[in-house]
Amino acid sequence: MPTQANLYVDHGTDFGINLELTAEVNQGDVFVINDKSFFCNIRKHYSTSIVANAEITILESATNSIEFFLSGESTSNLDTGNYVYDVMMVSPSGARTKILESLLKIVPTVTET
């Protein structure tokens, strides 16, 4: 079961979080992410079209750290309100694992630049 984390993002701003991934593996095996790909779609509702994609970057293979990032341009293109998202990890064999999901809320901002 994936981890759930509600994300609150200010409209028109860059947003990023770093995540350190862990997994249960067989004794003697080591979990590594450097051979995996990561994808994130954002939708208004689960059954609607994709409205944005977050960039998922491997920061450090030794600690299995990734960054979830939305640019200010991406968040500017979204209306304020609630969205849903998930982050998928895809192994070289094509196995897909949902590692994170939940609500992404675009929050209005007061200050404009």
N, C-alpha and C positions, 0 to 999 in steps of 0.2 A: 504494500500500500504506500502510495507517495506521501511525502510530507505536505502538509497544508500550511500556507502562509499568506494571509491577506496583505496586500501591498498598497500603500497610500502614496500617490505620486502627484506632485504639484504640477498643474497644467503649464506647459511651456518651458519646463526645466529638464535638465539632464537628471536621470535617476539610475543609480547602480547599487547593487549589493554583491558582496562576495560570499560564496558558499563553499564549504568544505564537505566533500562527499565521502561517505563511508558505506560499506556494504558487507553483508555476511557472505563469506566464501568458505569453501571446503578447507579443512585444515591443510596447511602447507601451500595453499594458493594465496596469491597477493592480488588485491583489487587495484587496478590502475586505470586511469582515464585517458592517457595519451593516445590510445588507439581508437577512441570513441568520438562520435559527433554529437552535437547538441543542437536542439531546435526549440523555439518558443513561438507559439501563435497567440494572438490576443483577439478575442471576439466579443461582441456585445452580449451574445448569448451562445450557448454551446452549439446550436444549430444554425447560426448565421455565418456570414462570410468573414474571413480574416480582415481585421481593420489595421493591424500592425504586427510586426515581429520584433521581439527583443533580440539583441545580439548576445550570444553566449560564447564566451572566450575562455579557453583554458589558461589560467594564470600560472599555475605551478603544478607540474605532474607529480612531484615528490610528495606534496601534501593533498593531492586530488582537489585542488582549488579551482573554481570557475567563477566568472563574473557574469551577472545578469545585468544588461545595460539597455536603457531606452534613452535616445537622444532627445534634446529639447525640441528638435524639429518633429520627431515622432509624437511626443506628448502634445505639441501644439496642434497637430492634426486630429487629435481625439477630442470629442466633446466631453465636458465634465460629466461624471456619473460612474456607474459600475460596469465593469467588464469581467470576463473570465479569462484565465490563462493557464497554460501548463508548460512544463519543460520536459522534453523527451530526450533520452539518451539512447543512441543507436550504436550497437557494437558492429565490428567488421563483418560478422555473420548476418547482420540485418535484424538481430533481436532488438526490439524496442522496449524501453523501460521508462515509465513515467516517474520522474523523480520529485517533481514539485508541481502543485496546482492550487488554485483557489481564486479569490476575488482580487481584482486590480481596480482600485478606485482612483479616478482622475479628479483631483481636488482643485477647485477654483483658487486662483491667486489674486491678491490685491494689487501688488506692485507690478507695473508694466515697464519694460525697458525699451 
